[in-house]
């Protein structure tokens, strides 16, 4: 965490800022911390309405103890894959998890999805997820059931007959299609309200505007998803300056 770990006093200040209705950026400015640090702290500890500084501090200490116990020592320790910096990877995973939580996923589901997306294989077993996240098997089972119901992961058996949880590229396409369908349903429901409330009333006019806006957005998402689907299956090449370029360019 930039600048070191948050202190208990800083967590108290975050709680006071939330109570006063301050934005994350303003709370971070007062603490002289990055906005991402405050956002991540709040989202991983109950969100803005349920954040409790004492509980958050104890939870952070508990996670630190769990990481120390789980860290391999001595000759058993394996070098990081592809020469990656383990601390940088952990920081990135926290940021990715926070972003998924801000999009509406619960903490555990966001953590599982982050693990799956950041592992090279794109798949993990339940025991591997338990080890990586330091949670109970029941928590993993519940998270997978939720993610599977949303079409975000799928199950398959490996050559050892173990059940693996997999993310693949088409998930993002399916997610966009689902969003477009949801917008279409909202637009249709809004238009139904126009007839019920009367076409010449302010409420009906409001609903008609919602229907036209949401309908347009939904159709745009659908067109863009269809046009861009091929990108999900296009390999990219990394240039000397680290930028990724499509091999279709």
ZADO-1210 file (C-alpha; in nm, 4 decimals, padded with zeros to 6 digits):
<atoms>
<atom x="00.0000" y="00.0000" z="00.0000" code="UNK" pos="1"/>
<atom x="00.1594" y="00.3369" z="-00.1018" code="UNK" pos="2"/>
<atom x="00.3000" y="00.5180" z="00.2019" code="UNK" pos="3"/>
<atom x="00.2725" y="00.2114" z="00.4226" code="UNK" pos="4"/>
<atom x="-00.0306" y="00.0490" z="00.5788" code="UNK" pos="5"/>
<atom x="-00.3169" y="00.2604" z="00.7079" code="UNK" pos="6"/>
<atom x="-00.3064" y="00.3313" z="01.0791" code="UNK" pos="7"/>
<atom x="-00.6032" y="00.2941" z="01.3103" code="UNK" pos="8"/>
<atom x="-00.6232" y="00.6734" z="01.3381" code="UNK" pos="9"/>
<atom x="-00.6384" y="00.7065" z="00.9603" code="UNK" pos="10"/>
<atom x="-00.9193" y="00.4534" z="00.9502" code="UNK" pos="11"/>
<atom x="-01.1074" y="00.6616" z="01.2076" code="UNK" pos="12"/>
<atom x="-01.0641" y="00.9644" z="00.9803" code="UNK" pos="13"/>
<atom x="-01.1960" y="00.7660" z="00.6853" code="UNK" pos="14"/>
<atom x="-01.5046" y="00.6727" z="00.8867" code="UNK" pos="15"/>
<atom x="-01.5607" y="01.0363" z="00.9835" code="UNK" pos="16"/>
<atom x="-01.5229" y="01.1434" z="00.6212" code="UNK" pos="17"/>
<atom x="-01.7784" y="00.8853" z="00.5088" code="UNK" pos="18"/>
<atom x="-02.0178" y="01.0004" z="00.7800" code="UNK" pos="19"/>
<atom x="-01.9823" y="01.3573" z="00.6505" code="UNK" pos="20"/>
<atom x="-02.0582" y="01.2422" z="00.2966" code="UNK" pos="21"/>
<atom x="-01.7131" y="01.3232" z="00.1587" code="UNK" pos="22"/>
<atom x="-01.5959" y="01.1714" z="-00.1678" code="UNK" pos="23"/>
<atom x="-01.3128" y="00.9196" z="-00.1589" code="UNK" pos="24"/>
<atom x="-01.0843" y="01.1694" z="-00.3336" code="UNK" pos="25"/>
<atom x="-01.1425" y="01.4331" z="-00.0650" code="UNK" pos="26"/>
<atom x="-01.0843" y="01.1854" z="00.2188" code="UNK" pos="27"/>
<atom x="-00.7647" y="01.0721" z="00.0469" code="UNK" pos="28"/>
<atom x="-00.6481" y="01.4328" z="00.0044" code="UNK" pos="29"/>
<atom x="-00.6931" y="01.4985" z="00.3769" code="UNK" pos="30"/>
<atom x="-00.4946" y="01.1847" z="00.4594" code="UNK" pos="31"/>
<atom x="-00.2312" y="01.2565" z="00.1923" code="UNK" pos="32"/>
<atom x="-00.3037" y="00.9126" z="00.0444" code="UNK" pos="33"/>
<atom x="-00.3891" y="00.7943" z="-00.3083" code="UNK" pos="34"/>
<atom x="-00.7617" y="00.7854" z="-00.3774" code="UNK" pos="35"/>
<atom x="-00.7264" y="00.4173" z="-00.4732" code="UNK" pos="36"/>
<atom x="-00.5989" y="00.3386" z="-00.1222" code="UNK" pos="37"/>
<atom x="-00.9095" y="00.4857" z="00.0427" code="UNK" pos="38"/>
<atom x="-01.1447" y="00.3288" z="-00.2142" code="UNK" pos="39"/>
<atom x="-00.9910" y="-00.0147" z="-00.1675" code="UNK" pos="40"/>
<atom x="-00.9948" y="00.0167" z="00.2118" code="UNK" pos="41"/>
<atom x="-01.3653" y="00.1033" z="00.2213" code="UNK" pos="42"/>
<atom x="-01.4818" y="-00.1474" z="-00.0393" code="UNK" pos="43"/>
<atom x="-01.2986" y="-00.4423" z="00.1133" code="UNK" pos="44"/>
<atom x="-01.4412" y="-00.3634" z="00.4570" code="UNK" pos="45"/>
<atom x="-01.8158" y="-00.3377" z="00.4099" code="UNK" pos="46"/>
<atom x="-01.8569" y="-00.0434" z="00.1720" code="UNK" pos="47"/>
<atom x="-01.9392" y="00.3209" z="00.2531" code="UNK" pos="48"/>
<atom x="-02.2536" y="00.2435" z="00.4536" code="UNK" pos="49"/>
<atom x="-02.1121" y="-00.0422" z="00.6637" code="UNK" pos="50"/>
<atom x="-01.7473" y="00.0620" z="00.7115" code="UNK" pos="51"/>
<atom x="-01.6288" y="00.0262" z="01.0726" code="UNK" pos="52"/>
<atom x="-01.2702" y="00.1431" z="01.1412" code="UNK" pos="53"/>
<atom x="-01.2013" y="-00.0892" z="01.4361" code="UNK" pos="54"/>
<atom x="-01.3288" y="-00.3959" z="01.2493" code="UNK" pos="55"/>
<atom x="-01.1351" y="-00.2928" z="00.9375" code="UNK" pos="56"/>
<atom x="-00.8136" y="-00.2576" z="01.1382" code="UNK" pos="57"/>
<atom x="-00.8537" y="-00.5977" z="01.2988" code="UNK" pos="58"/>
<atom x="-00.9392" y="-00.7565" z="00.9636" code="UNK" pos="59"/>
<atom x="-00.6224" y="-00.6117" z="00.8090" code="UNK" pos="60"/>
<atom x="-00.4086" y="-00.7466" z="01.0917" code="UNK" pos="61"/>
<atom x="-00.5728" y="-01.0876" z="01.0549" code="UNK" pos="62"/>
<atom x="-00.5065" y="-01.0953" z="00.6793" code="UNK" pos="63"/>
<atom x="-00.1425" y="-01.0003" z="00.7390" code="UNK" pos="64"/>
<atom x="-00.1036" y="-01.2882" z="00.9848" code="UNK" pos="65"/>
<atom x="-00.2645" y="-01.5282" z="00.7372" code="UNK" pos="66"/>
<atom x="-00.0273" y="-01.4185" z="00.4601" code="UNK" pos="67"/>
<atom x="00.2727" y="-01.4697" z="00.6869" code="UNK" pos="68"/>
<atom x="00.1540" y="-01.8188" z="00.7789" code="UNK" pos="69"/>
<atom x="00.0819" y="-01.9058" z="00.4156" code="UNK" pos="70"/>
<atom x="00.4096" y="-01.7696" z="00.2774" code="UNK" pos="71"/>
<atom x="00.6434" y="-02.0545" z="00.1748" code="UNK" pos="72"/>
<atom x="00.9858" y="-02.0450" z="00.3406" code="UNK" pos="73"/>
<atom x="01.3305" y="-02.1846" z="00.2719" code="UNK" pos="74"/>
<atom x="01.4042" y="-02.4138" z="-00.0197" code="UNK" pos="75"/>
<atom x="01.0343" y="-02.4828" z="-00.0834" code="UNK" pos="76"/>
<atom x="00.9780" y="-02.1268" z="-00.2036" code="UNK" pos="77"/>
<atom x="00.9304" y="-02.1113" z="-00.5812" code="UNK" pos="78"/>
<atom x="01.0507" y="-01.8190" z="-00.7925" code="UNK" pos="79"/>
<atom x="00.7728" y="-01.5892" z="-00.9185" code="UNK" pos="80"/>
<atom x="00.6337" y="-01.6955" z="-01.2565" code="UNK" pos="81"/>
<atom x="00.7881" y="-01.5057" z="-01.5502" code="UNK" pos="82"/>
<atom x="01.0000" y="-01.2996" z="-01.3086" code="UNK" pos="83"/>
<atom x="00.6976" y="-01.1106" z="-01.1762" code="UNK" pos="84"/>
<atom x="00.7260" y="-00.8946" z="-00.8649" code="UNK" pos="85"/>
<atom x="00.5002" y="-01.0689" z="-00.6049" code="UNK" pos="86"/>
<atom x="00.4212" y="-00.7421" z="-00.4248" code="UNK" pos="87"/>
<atom x="00.3290" y="-00.5672" z="-00.7495" code="UNK" pos="88"/>
<atom x="00.1040" y="-00.8614" z="-00.8410" code="UNK" pos="89"/>
<atom x="-00.0720" y="-00.8478" z="-00.5028" code="UNK" pos="90"/>
<atom x="-00.1230" y="-00.4730" z="-00.5367" code="UNK" pos="91"/>
<atom x="-00.2663" y="-00.5173" z="-00.8856" code="UNK" pos="92"/>
<atom x="-00.5004" y="-00.7950" z="-00.7693" code="UNK" pos="93"/>
<atom x="-00.6304" y="-00.5672" z="-00.4932" code="UNK" pos="94"/>
<atom x="-00.6990" y="-00.2901" z="-00.7434" code="UNK" pos="95"/>
<atom x="-00.8707" y="-00.5274" z="-00.9848" code="UNK" pos="96"/>
<atom x="-01.0828" y="-00.6738" z="-00.7038" code="UNK" pos="97"/>
<atom x="-01.1826" y="-00.3250" z="-00.5877" code="UNK" pos="98"/>
<atom x="-01.2888" y="-00.2321" z="-00.9404" code="UNK" pos="99"/>
<atom x="-01.5070" y="-00.5443" z="-00.9661" code="UNK" pos="100"/>
<atom x="-01.6635" y="-00.4600" z="-00.6294" code="UNK" pos="101"/>
<atom x="-01.7409" y="-00.1078" z="-00.7486" code="UNK" pos="102"/>
<atom x="-01.9203" y="-00.2627" z="-01.0465" code="UNK" pos="103"/>
<atom x="-02.1482" y="-00.4500" z="-00.8047" code="UNK" pos="104"/>
<atom x="-01.9819" y="-00.7823" z="-00.7230" code="UNK" pos="105"/>
<atom x="-01.9591" y="-00.8883" z="-00.3554" code="UNK" pos="106"/>
<atom x="-01.6080" y="-00.9028" z="-00.2111" code="UNK" pos="107"/>
<atom x="-01.5643" y="-01.2812" z="-00.2212" code="UNK" pos="108"/>
<atom x="-01.6991" y="-01.3170" z="-00.5747" code="UNK" pos="109"/>
<atom x="-01.4731" y="-01.0335" z="-00.6924" code="UNK" pos="110"/>
<atom x="-01.1720" y="-01.1989" z="-00.5294" code="UNK" pos="111"/>
<atom x="-01.2403" y="-01.5338" z="-00.6941" code="UNK" pos="112"/>
<atom x="-01.2875" y="-01.3738" z="-01.0347" code="UNK" pos="113"/>
<atom x="-00.9630" y="-01.1783" z="-00.9943" code="UNK" pos="114"/>
<atom x="-00.7730" y="-01.4984" z="-00.9118" code="UNK" pos="115"/>
<atom x="-00.9097" y="-01.6678" z="-01.2214" code="UNK" pos="116"/>
<atom x="-00.8307" y="-01.3773" z="-01.4520" code="UNK" pos="117"/>
<atom x="-00.4759" y="-01.3270" z="-01.3231" code="UNK" pos="118"/>
<atom x="-00.3636" y="-01.6893" z="-01.3327" code="UNK" pos="119"/>
<atom x="-00.1970" y="-01.7907" z="-01.6595" code="UNK" pos="120"/>
<atom x="-00.4067" y="-02.1061" z="-01.6955" code="UNK" pos="121"/>
<atom x="-00.7349" y="-01.9164" z="-01.6623" code="UNK" pos="122"/>
<atom x="-00.8616" y="-02.1934" z="-01.4359" code="UNK" pos="123"/>
<atom x="-00.8195" y="-02.3066" z="-01.0745" code="UNK" pos="124"/>
<atom x="-00.9531" y="-02.5837" z="-00.8529" code="UNK" pos="125"/>
<atom x="-01.1438" y="-02.5169" z="-00.5328" code="UNK" pos="126"/>
<atom x="-00.8419" y="-02.6109" z="-00.3216" code="UNK" pos="127"/>
<atom x="-00.6206" y="-02.3728" z="-00.5194" code="UNK" pos="128"/>
<atom x="-00.8682" y="-02.0891" z="-00.4649" code="UNK" pos="129"/>
<atom x="-00.8852" y="-02.1701" z="-00.0932" code="UNK" pos="130"/>
<atom x="-00.5071" y="-02.1521" z="-00.0712" code="UNK" pos="131"/>
<atom x="-00.4785" y="-01.8290" z="-00.2680" code="UNK" pos="132"/>
<atom x="-00.7567" y="-01.6431" z="-00.0894" code="UNK" pos="133"/>
<atom x="-00.7100" y="-01.8017" z="00.2552" code="UNK" pos="134"/>
<atom x="-01.0833" y="-01.8624" z="00.2990" code="UNK" pos="135"/>
<atom x="-01.3017" y="-02.1642" z="00.3673" code="UNK" pos="136"/>
<atom x="-01.4082" y="-02.4140" z="00.0988" code="UNK" pos="137"/>
<atom x="-01.7688" y="-02.3176" z="00.1716" code="UNK" pos="138"/>
<atom x="-01.6927" y="-01.9551" z="00.0812" code="UNK" pos="139"/>
<atom x="-01.5409" y="-02.0628" z="-00.2495" code="UNK" pos="140"/>
<atom x="-01.8365" y="-02.2898" z="-00.3258" code="UNK" pos="141"/>
<atom x="-02.0833" y="-02.0066" z="-00.2627" code="UNK" pos="142"/>
<atom x="-01.8827" y="-01.7625" z="-00.4733" code="UNK" pos="143"/>
<atom x="-01.8533" y="-02.0051" z="-00.7653" code="UNK" pos="144"/>
<atom x="-02.2262" y="-02.0806" z="-00.7554" code="UNK" pos="145"/>
<atom x="-02.3018" y="-01.7078" z="-00.7801" code="UNK" pos="146"/>
<atom x="-02.0484" y="-01.6430" z="-01.0576" code="UNK" pos="147"/>
<atom x="-02.1726" y="-01.9442" z="-01.2517" code="UNK" pos="148"/>
<atom x="-02.5321" y="-01.8229" z="-01.2248" code="UNK" pos="149"/>
<atom x="-02.4192" y="-01.4931" z="-01.3800" code="UNK" pos="150"/>
<atom x="-02.2385" y="-01.6697" z="-01.6631" code="UNK" pos="151"/>
<atom x="-01.9008" y="-01.5408" z="-01.5449" code="UNK" pos="152"/>
<atom x="-01.7334" y="-01.8799" z="-01.4896" code="UNK" pos="153"/>
<atom x="-01.7844" y="-02.2373" z="-01.6047" code="UNK" pos="154"/>
<atom x="-01.6862" y="-02.5799" z="-01.4688" code="UNK" pos="155"/>
<atom x="-01.4861" y="-02.8523" z="-01.6354" code="UNK" pos="156"/>
<atom x="-01.2983" y="-03.1694" z="-01.5376" code="UNK" pos="157"/>
<atom x="-00.9230" y="-03.2007" z="-01.5866" code="UNK" pos="158"/>
<atom x="-00.7330" y="-03.5192" z="-01.6684" code="UNK" pos="159"/>
<atom x="-00.7265" y="-03.6077" z="-01.2970" code="UNK" pos="160"/>
<atom x="-01.1058" y="-03.5770" z="-01.2772" code="UNK" pos="161"/>
<atom x="-01.0768" y="-03.2702" z="-01.0582" code="UNK" pos="162"/>
<atom x="-01.3366" y="-02.9998" z="-01.1032" code="UNK" pos="163"/>
<atom x="-01.1823" y="-02.6770" z="-01.2289" code="UNK" pos="164"/>
<atom x="-01.3398" y="-02.3329" z="-01.2531" code="UNK" pos="165"/>
<atom x="-01.2652" y="-02.1557" z="-01.5778" code="UNK" pos="166"/>
<atom x="-01.2949" y="-01.8074" z="-01.7222" code="UNK" pos="167"/>
<atom x="-01.2693" y="-01.7650" z="-02.0966" code="UNK" pos="168"/>
<atom x="-01.2694" y="-01.4734" z="-02.3356" code="UNK" pos="169"/>
<atom x="-01.6350" y="-01.5071" z="-02.4376" code="UNK" pos="170"/>
<atom x="-01.7465" y="-01.4105" z="-02.0861" code="UNK" pos="171"/>
<atom x="-01.7067" y="-01.0409" z="-02.1675" code="UNK" pos="172"/>
<atom x="-01.9108" y="-01.0735" z="-02.4848" code="UNK" pos="173"/>
<atom x="-02.1887" y="-01.2564" z="-02.3016" code="UNK" pos="174"/>
<atom x="-02.1795" y="-00.9929" z="-02.0277" code="UNK" pos="175"/>
<atom x="-02.2280" y="-00.7141" z="-02.2842" code="UNK" pos="176"/>
<atom x="-02.5170" y="-00.9019" z="-02.4465" code="UNK" pos="177"/>
<atom x="-02.6803" y="-00.9478" z="-02.1055" code="UNK" pos="178"/>
<atom x="-02.6411" y="-00.5748" z="-02.0365" code="UNK" pos="179"/>
<atom x="-02.8018" y="-00.4893" z="-02.3713" code="UNK" pos="180"/>
<atom x="-03.0933" y="-00.7230" z="-02.3007" code="UNK" pos="181"/>
<atom x="-03.1398" y="-00.5706" z="-01.9560" code="UNK" pos="182"/>
<atom x="-03.1505" y="-00.2225" z="-02.1092" code="UNK" pos="183"/>
<atom x="-03.4046" y="-00.3371" z="-02.3671" code="UNK" pos="184"/>
<atom x="-03.6270" y="-00.4768" z="-02.0927" code="UNK" pos="185"/>
<atom x="-03.6010" y="-00.1520" z="-01.8948" code="UNK" pos="186"/>
<atom x="-03.6893" y="00.0527" z="-02.2031" code="UNK" pos="187"/>
<atom x="-03.9950" y="-00.1643" z="-02.2734" code="UNK" pos="188"/>
<atom x="-04.1142" y="-00.1373" z="-01.9131" code="UNK" pos="189"/>
<atom x="-04.0734" y="00.2416" z="-01.9214" code="UNK" pos="190"/>
<atom x="-04.2813" y="00.2615" z="-02.2409" code="UNK" pos="191"/>
<atom x="-04.5554" y="00.0560" z="-02.0802" code="UNK" pos="192"/>
<atom x="-04.5727" y="00.3227" z="-01.8107" code="UNK" pos="193"/>
<atom x="-04.6375" y="00.5906" z="-02.0716" code="UNK" pos="194"/>
<atom x="-04.9651" y="00.4286" z="-02.1692" code="UNK" pos="195"/>
<atom x="-05.0693" y="00.3674" z="-01.8107" code="UNK" pos="196"/>
<atom x="-04.9890" y="00.7162" z="-01.6799" code="UNK" pos="197"/>
<atom x="-05.1196" y="00.9023" z="-01.9845" code="UNK" pos="198"/>
<atom x="-04.9131" y="01.0342" z="-02.2773" code="UNK" pos="199"/>
<atom x="-04.9661" y="01.4020" z="-02.1882" code="UNK" pos="200"/>
<atom x="-04.8499" y="01.3844" z="-01.8263" code="UNK" pos="201"/>
<atom x="-04.5084" y="01.4874" z="-01.6869" code="UNK" pos="202"/>
<atom x="-04.4521" y="01.1369" z="-01.5472" code="UNK" pos="203"/>
<atom x="-04.5180" y="00.9787" z="-01.8862" code="UNK" pos="204"/>
<atom x="-04.2830" y="01.2248" z="-02.0572" code="UNK" pos="205"/>
<atom x="-04.0126" y="01.1333" z="-01.8087" code="UNK" pos="206"/>
<atom x="-04.0615" y="00.7619" z="-01.8719" code="UNK" pos="207"/>
<atom x="-04.0596" y="00.8134" z="-02.2492" code="UNK" pos="208"/>
<atom x="-03.7252" y="00.9939" z="-02.2261" code="UNK" pos="209"/>
<atom x="-03.5855" y="00.7103" z="-02.0125" code="UNK" pos="210"/>
<atom x="-03.7090" y="00.4535" z="-02.2645" code="UNK" pos="211"/>
<atom x="-03.5519" y="00.6349" z="-02.5610" code="UNK" pos="212"/>
<atom x="-03.2201" y="00.6885" z="-02.3808" code="UNK" pos="213"/>
<atom x="-03.1873" y="00.3368" z="-02.2408" code="UNK" pos="214"/>
<atom x="-03.3048" y="00.1831" z="-02.5668" code="UNK" pos="215"/>
<atom x="-03.0443" y="00.3749" z="-02.7652" code="UNK" pos="216"/>
<atom x="-02.7657" y="00.2794" z="-02.5223" code="UNK" pos="217"/>
<atom x="-02.8702" y="-00.0868" z="-02.5308" code="UNK" pos="218"/>
<atom x="-02.8725" y="-00.0982" z="-02.9098" code="UNK" pos="219"/>
<atom x="-02.5306" y="00.0707" z="-02.9189" code="UNK" pos="220"/>
<atom x="-02.3861" y="-00.1841" z="-02.6755" code="UNK" pos="221"/>
<atom x="-02.5257" y="-00.4700" z="-02.8822" code="UNK" pos="222"/>
<atom x="-02.3801" y="-00.3348" z="-03.2085" code="UNK" pos="223"/>
<atom x="-02.0418" y="-00.2647" z="-03.0474" code="UNK" pos="224"/>
<atom x="-02.0253" y="-00.6098" z="-02.8864" code="UNK" pos="225"/>
<atom x="-02.0998" y="-00.7831" z="-03.2167" code="UNK" pos="226"/>
<atom x="-01.8458" y="-00.5730" z="-03.4042" code="UNK" pos="227"/>
<atom x="-01.5737" y="-00.6129" z="-03.1409" code="UNK" pos="228"/>
<atom x="-01.6221" y="-00.9806" z="-03.0562" code="UNK" pos="229"/>
<atom x="-01.3352" y="-01.0819" z="-03.2810" code="UNK" pos="230"/>
<atom x="-01.0949" y="-00.8797" z="-03.0639" code="UNK" pos="231"/>
<atom x="-01.1427" y="-01.1308" z="-02.7821" code="UNK" pos="232"/>
<atom x="-00.9848" y="-01.4014" z="-02.9968" code="UNK" pos="233"/>
<atom x="-00.7087" y="-01.1909" z="-03.1520" code="UNK" pos="234"/>
<atom x="-00.3596" y="-01.2401" z="-03.0142" code="UNK" pos="235"/>
<atom x="-00.1554" y="-00.9282" z="-02.9447" code="UNK" pos="236"/>
<atom x="00.2150" y="-00.8687" z="-02.9768" code="UNK" pos="237"/>
<atom x="00.4141" y="-00.6642" z="-02.7266" code="UNK" pos="238"/>
<atom x="00.6426" y="-00.3959" z="-02.8701" code="UNK" pos="239"/>
<atom x="00.9809" y="-00.2993" z="-02.7300" code="UNK" pos="240"/>
<atom x="00.8242" y="-00.0202" z="-02.5232" code="UNK" pos="241"/>
<atom x="00.5781" y="-00.2633" z="-02.3623" code="UNK" pos="242"/>
<atom x="00.2708" y="-00.1579" z="-02.5614" code="UNK" pos="243"/>
<atom x="00.0393" y="-00.4309" z="-02.6922" code="UNK" pos="244"/>
<atom x="-00.0527" y="-00.4287" z="-03.0604" code="UNK" pos="245"/>
<atom x="-00.2971" y="-00.6510" z="-03.2462" code="UNK" pos="246"/>
<atom x="-00.1572" y="-00.8958" z="-03.4946" code="UNK" pos="247"/>
<atom x="-00.4396" y="-00.7838" z="-03.7237" code="UNK" pos="248"/>
<atom x="-00.2953" y="-00.4329" z="-03.7463" code="UNK" pos="249"/>
</atoms>
